[in-house]
Every structure is written in C-alpha cells, then in structure tokens.
Amino acid sequence: MFVETIALPREEWERWHERLRYATDPPEALVATIVWDSGEGQVKGVNLWETPKAIADFYLERVRPIVEAEGEPTSKPQRHGEPLAVYLRR
C-alpha cells in the first residue's frame, strides 16, 4: 500500500473530488479515501492506494486531462510512501 495526504480549501476540494469521480467511479486501486473538515474552510484527507504505480496511472487517466484543461490545484497531494502499520476493520 501507498499513502498520500491532501489539504485544500473545501470549495476547491469539492470541485476536484467531483471531477475525479472518487465516490461515483472510484479507481480500482484506491483502497480508501478519508476526508474531513479541518476548520476555517479547509479540508484534509488521506488516500490509501495499492501501489505507487496506481497513483501514476490515476494521474495519467483522470488528473492530467483536468490539469491540462483547467490548471493545477492550489495544493498537490503529498506522497508519504508505504505505511509501517495498517489496520482496517471490515
């Protein structure tokens, strides 16, 4: 697994979340995404991916076309690497 975090203004996050279709057509390699209101109009989130390659594929397929058409987001995801420990209750 591979972990990345995000931090964006809520309005901007909502636009990207909708365009990237995390909820309506989640990428197969996305294990989990958790986003919360961090106050003052900001959100923070964690994405858990199967592999770093999965993130690269997601970028090429879904993110790059949006960036080319509309520009970069104000903040890019921070990639943290493989987790040392993971627990997910099923």
C-alpha positions in Angstrom: 0.0 0.0 0.0 1.0 3.6 -0.5 -0.2 6.7 1.4 -0.8 10.3 0.3 -2.4 13.2 2.0 -4.2 16.3 0.7 -5.1 19.7 2.1 -7.2 22.2 0.1 -9.9 24.8 0.6 -13.2 23.0 0.8 -14.7 24.5 -2.3 -11.7 23.6 -4.4 -11.6 20.0 -2.9 -15.3 19.6 -3.8 -14.7 20.5 -7.4 -11.7 18.2 -7.7 -13.5 15.4 -5.9 -16.4 15.6 -8.2 -14.3 15.7 -11.4 -12.0 12.9 -10.3 -15.1 10.7 -9.5 -13.7 9.3 -6.2 -17.2 8.5 -5.0 -19.1 7.8 -8.2 -16.5 5.7 -10.0 -13.7 5.0 -7.6 -10.4 3.9 -9.1 -9.9 0.1 -8.6 -6.5 0.6 -6.9 -7.8 3.1 -4.4 -8.1 1.2 -1.1 -9.5 4.0 1.0 -10.1 7.8 1.0 -10.9 9.7 4.1 -11.5 13.5 4.1 -12.5 15.7 7.0 -13.3 19.4 7.7 -10.1 20.8 9.3 -11.8 24.2 10.1 -11.7 27.6 8.6 -13.0 26.4 5.2 -10.2 23.8 4.7 -10.3 20.1 4.3 -7.6 17.4 4.9 -7.6 13.9 3.7 -5.8 10.6 3.4 -5.8 8.3 0.3 -4.5 4.8 0.6 -3.5 3.2 -2.8 -2.4 -0.3 -3.7 0.9 0.8 -5.2 2.8 4.0 -6.3 2.1 2.9 -9.9 -1.6 3.0 -9.2 -1.2 6.7 -8.4 0.7 7.3 -11.6 -1.9 5.6 -13.6 -4.7 7.6 -11.9 -2.8 10.8 -12.6 -2.4 10.0 -16.3 -6.0 8.8 -16.8 -8.0 11.3 -14.7 -5.9 14.1 -13.3 -3.7 15.2 -16.2 -6.6 15.9 -18.6 -8.2 18.2 -16.0 -4.9 19.9 -15.2 -4.3 20.5 -18.9 -7.7 22.0 -19.4 -8.1 24.0 -16.1 -4.6 24.3 -14.5 -3.1 22.9 -11.3 -4.8 22.8 -8.0 -3.5 25.2 -5.3 -2.0 22.3 -3.4 -0.8 18.9 -4.7 -1.1 15.7 -2.7 1.8 14.8 -0.5 3.1 11.3 -1.1 4.4 9.6 2.1 5.3 6.1 0.9 4.4 2.7 2.3 2.8 2.6 5.8 4.6 1.0 8.6 1.3 -0.4 10.0 -2.3 -0.6 8.8 -5.4 -1.7 10.5 -8.8 -1.6 8.6 -11.8 -3.2 10.3 -14.1 -4.9 7.9 
